[in-house]
Amino acid sequence: MGLENTRLLIVVENTDYRAALSDIFMPEQLNEQLSGRVSPVDIHILTAAVRWSEQVQEVAIFSCYSAEKYSEMTYLKVRIMGSGFLPTAGDGAARFSLKASRELVRLVGDFCPDYMVLSVRSPVLLSWAVRNRLSTLALFSDWHEPVGFWKRLQHRQFIRNLNRKCVDRVGGHGLQASKILADSGINPEKIIPWEWSQPQLLVQYTPKQMRDHQYSVKLVHVGQLDQRSGIEDLLQAAIYLRRSGYTVDLQLIRNTLNDTSPVETHETDWLERQVQQLELADSVSVWAGLAPEQMLSQVREADLAVIPRPPLQPVRLPPLGVAMAMAACTPIVACDHPHFDAHLLHSFNAIVFPLGNAISMAHRIERIMGQPTLYADLSEASGTGLRKLKVPARWDELIDKWMQGTEYDKLWLRSYALSSGRYKPVEVERSLTEELSHPSSTSLEASPFEEAEAVAIEEETSVDIDAEAMDAEAMDAEAMDADPEDSDSDDDERERQSDE
């Protein structure tokens, strides 16, 4: 059956696109028309859906949770649907009553999809897809915490269904999330790490040399601008640098690519007050709403990119600030949190400092700015690091290959699977590390102050970032009819090994 006779259903969590598409009649310049109305991620989804509407019989975007039930065809030939049900209060984001679960299945069944992209962890819809042997692609962006032994028992049926044959692939948003999927009991041969298309990050700058800074340093931080992101430590480090005789230019850029929520007026009030209290108004600039290419340009112009603390949830590893710094070949100063272990190596592609230690952060910055050879080595190593960090599969491309289903497409999917061997952490040969530490290349001889800091690094207790527990969704699956598909021996053996 050709694609022109197929029907594609994309299940999202709780987004209503009716208002955004109500007055758009032509697909030309869709990105510009949607800009400012919806988030960049939503623009990506809608743009891809409009393109697919020209290839298949019908495309529908179904909001799993909505206060109102609706089904409307837009001018762009993309159907927008809503369930009319919200999760039960206090029971988690994927819990429904038995009546609501049946109605949810009926609404999806009435569309008669041939392909379903499941972006929300709904055991009800997954069980229905397995019972009907519907070709399903599960692309999760909210599975960020490992499922331990007891949770695995609780979600036994949901994980078991993800390993069924009709679920062709299971995608995790980023490499770390994909590894967590595998640790939760999902077959790594089915898991494909994916990312939203970010063509601007694929531009790799050439390595750069340290400028003649005359004791002035331009720092940049791309990430969250809240009190939990380590900004206060960064401000304290700026004070220490000024006391050491440096002129500091600190650029704080809110990550509007990964965090697509609008910037509230009061969101950075605390930061402005802090800057005023520390008398840093002439040294600190705060940016929000920059386009991706503008963010990348700012990172390139900076002397150093500083990452004082990783994101609260490891949604993307590494954070966008690290990836942009590597693309711009701007040396990185980052904290020694374990989330960076797979991507950053001290004195190779970054200089690390103990988490929460502003004095050490400032000292690391001084150290790099005082050693042009070290600066050049760090900049050159960034290009290699970025190539290893890139997740090649993109959300829309992954769906394209999955629907086409040719032998080449299947080979492409297998080559990007988690089990393919391409996603290995950054590993540095001993000879390369020794070369960097050789006196003829870069003097890395530690001062007594650095030795004391090294002891502090070893004794530093890593900060555990709390992750919310996964929603107890198994009750919804149990409320549906029993799964008639017989589990084969491979499923049972994999499940037995996971439980052990």
N, C-alpha and C positions, 0 to 999 in steps of 0.2 A: 504494500500500500504506500503510495507516494505521500509526501508531506502535504500536498494540496488537498488531500482528503482526511487529514487528521485534525484533532482538536486538542489544544494545549491549555492546561489549567495551571496557573501560578498561584500558590497559596501563600499569602503574606500574613503577618500577625494582626495588625490593627490600623491599617492605613486606608483612608478614604480618598481616592483620587478624583472623585466626581467634580469638585470645584476647580481643581487644577486643569482639567481637560474640557471644561464646559464650553469654552469659547475658542478652542483651538481647532481649526478646520483643515489645515494642511500640515503634513509632517515636515516640510522644509523648515530648517532652523528651529527644530523642536527644542534643542538645548537652550537657546536664547529665550524662547517664549516661556519655558518652565523655570528659568532662573529667577530666584527670589520667591517663587511660589512653593516649591517643595525642596527637600534636601538634595544634595548631590547624589546620594544613593538612590533616592526615588527617581531622580532624573535618569539615572542609569537603567533602572528597571523599566520605566515607561518607554524610553528610547528603544530598548531591545524589544519590548512587547509590540511596539508599532512596526518595527522591522519584521518581526515574525508574523504579524497579521497579513503581510503581503505574501507569505510563503505557505501558510496553513489555512485550513477552512475557517477556523475561528480561534481567537486567543481571549482568555478571560483571566482577570486578576481578582482573586477571591480573598476578601478580608475575613480571617477566621473569627475575629472578635470585633463586633460593631454593635452599637446601640440600636441601629435601624437596619431592617432588612431591605435590600435593594438589588436590582439587576438592570443595569442600563447600558445600552450600546452607545459609545462615543462617536464623534465625527471621524475619528481616526481608526475606526473599525476594531477597537479594543473594548471588550465588555468589562464593566466594573461591577463587582458583586460584593454584598455584605451579608453576614450570617444573621444579624439581628439578635445575637446573643452575646452576653458578656460573661466572663468567668465568675464562678461562685465566689462571693466575697470571702476573703481570708483563706481560700483553698488553693491558691496558686494560680498561675496564669494559664494553665491548660486544663482546668477542671470544669466540667459541665454536668448539669443534671442529666438523668437518663433521657428525659424528654428532649432536652436541647441537643444531646448527642445524636439522637435519631434524626432530628430535623437538620442538623449539620450534614449528616451523611446524605439525606434526601436532596438537599440543595446541590451538593457536589455531584451526586448521581444524576440529577436532572440535566446537568450540563453535558454528560456523556463524554468525559475526556478520554483521549487515547494516550496522552502523556500528562503526568502530573509532576510539577516541581514543588516539593514540600519544603518551605522555608521556616516552618514553625513546628515545634515538638508536640504534635497532636497524636496521641496513641489512637484516638477514635478514627481519624482519617487514614492513618497508616494501616490499621487493622482492616479497614474497608478496602483499601488498595490491595492488600495481600489476599483477601478473600476473593477479590475480582481479578486477581493477577494483572493488575494495571501497572504498566511500565512507569516506574517512579524514580525520580532523582531527588534525594534528600540533601539540601544545601543549608546547613545550619550556620548561623552567625552568633548564636547565643549559648553555645555549649562550651563553657570556659573552665569548668571544674571537673576533676576526675571523679568517676563513680566508684566508690569503694565497695567492699564486699557486701555490706548490708544494703546499700543503695542499688547494687547490681541485682540483688535478689528482688528488691522492690520493683525495679524496672525490667525485670526478667523478660516479660512478654514484648515490651517495646524494643529492647535491644535485640531480642531474638527475631523480631519482624524486620529490623534493619538488615539483618544478615540473610533474609530470604532472597531467592533468585529474582523475584520481580522488582526488588529494589536494586536497580542496576549499579548505582554508585551512591556513596555517602560523602558529602563534601564538608570540610571544616574550614572556617574562615581564618586562614593563616596556618602556619606549620604547627605552632604549639597547640592550637585547638584541635588539629587533626591527630596529633599524638595523644591528646586526651581522649578522643573518640576511640582510638585503638586500645588505650588502657582501660576503657570502659567495657570492652568486650566485643567491639565491632571488628570484623575482618579487615586487616590493614590492606589487603589486596583490593578492597572496594573503596577505600578512603582516598580522596584526592584533595589536597590543600588548594584553596582558591583565594583569589583576591578580586576586589572591584577593579575595573580598568583604571589605571593611573598612568597614562602615556607620558605625562610630564616627568614621572619619576624614572622613566627608562632612559632619559637623557643623562649620559655620564660625562661629567666634566673631566678635564685633564688634571693631574696632580698639580699642586701649586707650591710655591716657595714662600717662606715667611717674608712679609713686607718689612721695610724699614720703619718700625712702629714708633720709635722715639718714646718709649714708655707709655704708649697708648694701646689699649686693647679693646676690640669690638667683639662682644659675646652675643650669642643668640640662643634662645630656648624655644623650641616648638613643642607645644603640648597643652595640657590643661593649665588654667590660670587660677586655680582654687588653692585653698590653704593646705590641701593634702598632697600637692604636687611638688613640694620641696622648694617653692619659690622663695620662702622666707630665708632658707639656707643660702640660696643664690644671692639674695640681697645682702645678707651678712658677708658673703664672700666678696661682693663688690666693695663693701666698706673696707675690708682688710686690704684689698688691692689699692684702693685710694690712699690708705695710710702708708702703703709701701712706695708711693710715688707714681702710681699708674693713673692715667686718665681713662676712665671706664665708660664705654658706650654699650649698654645692655639692652638688647631687643627681645621683648617677651611677646611671642606670637601664639595666639590661641589656635589650636589645631582644629580648623573647621572642615577638614577633609574626613577625618575619622569620627569626630564628634559633630554630628550634623544638626544638633539642637540650636535654635536661635540664641543669640547673645542677649541676655536680659540687661536692662539699663543698670540695675544694681549689682550685677554679677561681679564686677571688678572694683566695687567701691572700697572693699577692704584693702585691695592692693594699692589703690591710689592713696588711701590714708597711710598705709605702711610706708610707701615711698616718701610721702611728705614728712612723716615722723623721723625717718632715717636721713632726711635731707639729701635724697638721691634724685630729686625731680629733674636735675640737669643731666643725669646719667642714664635714666631708664625711660624707654619708650614702650608703650603697650599697643599691640595690634590685634584686631579681631576682624574676621570677615575677609581676609586676604584670599585671593585666588591661589590655586596650587602653584602656578608658575611664579607668582610673586613671593610666596613662601620660600620656594627653592632659590630664587634670586637673592633673597635676604640671607639665607644660610650660606650661599656662595660668597657673598661679600664679607661675611664675618670672619674673624680670625679663628675663633673656636666655637664649637657647638657644645653646650653644657646640658647634661641630663641629670638633674639632682635626685630624681626619684622615678621609678618606673610607674606605669599606670596602675591604678588600684586593682583593676581586673586585667589579666593578661589576654585582652581581646586580640591584640596584634603584637607579635614578638618578631622582630624588634619594634619599638614604637616608631611612628612616622618620623619623629625628630632624628632618630638614629639613621633610618634609611635615607632621609634627605641629606644628612651630613655626609654620608658615604657617597651619594650621587654627586654632591657638590665638591667632594674631596676636601672637606673642611675637617680638620682634626677634632676628635671627640674627647671630652672630659666627662666621665660618667661615674655614677656610684657603683659600688661593688655588689649590687643585689644579684642573687642567683639567676634572676630572669634574663640577665644579660650574658650568662656564662657561655651559651651556645654561639654567641655572635661577636663578643668583644673580648679581646685578650690584652691584658695589661702590657704596655710598652710595645705592642705590635700594631694594633689598629685603634688603640684608645689608651688613655691614661685614666686609671680608676682611683677613686678615693673612698674612704669609709663612709657609708651611708649616714647622713645627718651631721657630718663634720664639716662645717663651713670653712674653718681655718685650713684644713687639709685640701679642700676644694680650691681655695685661693692659692695655696702653695703649689698645687699641680698646674694651675694656669700659669703662674710665674715660671715654673720649671720649663714648660713647653716654649713660652715666649722668650726664654733666655737661651734656647738651644736650636738654632736654625736647622741643623742636621736632623734632629729628632722630629722637628715640625715637618720637614720634607718626607721623612720616612713614614710618619703617621698618615700624611696626605696620600702618599703613593699606595699604602696598604688599604685605603678605603675602597679603591676600585675593585680589588680582589674580594673584599668583604661584601660589597654590594652584589656582585655576581652570585655569591653563595647564599645571600639573603633572599633573593628574588623568588617568589612563588610564581612560576610561569603560567599556570592555569588561571584564566579570567572567568568571571561568573557567566557572562553571555557566551563566550567561546565554549565553555564547558557544556552548556545546554545545546549549543549548535552541534557539536560533535556527537553528543548523546542522541539527539533526534535524527541526525543523518544516518548514523549506524552502519556506515560502510566499513570494510575491513581496515582501511587506513584510519578511520575515525576510532575504531576499537583499539587499534595499536596505539594511537595517540593517547587515549584514555589510560591504557595500561602503563604507558611510559611515564605518566604523571602520577601514578598511584603512590601511596605512602610506602609501599613495599618495593618500589622500583630501585631504591638505593641512591636517588639523586638528592635526597634531602638529608645530607649528612652535616653535622655541626662543623663550624669552622675549626679545622685542625691545623696546627702549625708544626712543621718539622723542627726537631731540636736544632738542626744546623741553621735554620733561618732565625730562630730565636737567639742563637749564639752570635750570628752575624750582626744582629741588631745591637747586641750588648758588647760587641768588640770595640775597643778604644778607638780604632781607626775609623769606625763608622759613627758611633754616637756614644758619648760619655754618659753612662747611666749610674755612675758611682753614687751611692746613697750617702747623704749627710746624716749626722746623728739625729737630726730632727726627722728625716725620712725613715731612719731605722725605727724610731719610736712609733712612727705612724704605721710602719709595716707590722709591728707587734699589735697595734690597735686593729689593723685589718684582720689579722688572724683571730683575734679575740672577739671581733664584732659578731654579734648574734644577728643572723639574717632575719629580716622583718617578714613575718608571714602575712600575706595579704589575704584578708578574709574574702572568701567567695560564698555567695549565696548558694544554699542547697538547691538541688534540682527539684522541680515541681513533682509532686506525687501524682503521676499521670496514670499509673497502672489501673486505678479504679475505673477510669473511663473505658479502658480497653476491656476490662472484665465485664462491664455493663453491656457490651455488644455481644453478638453471637459468637460462639466459640470458633476459633480459626480452623477451617476445614482442611487447610493445606497440610499434608503430612510432612513432618520434619524429616529430612534425610539424615543419613548417618554422619555426614560432615558437619551439619548444624549441631547435632547432639554432642559430637566429640569436641567441637570448638567451645560449646557452652559448658561442657564438663571441665575442660581445661581452664576456662575463665573463672568458674566457681572455685576451683582448687587454688 
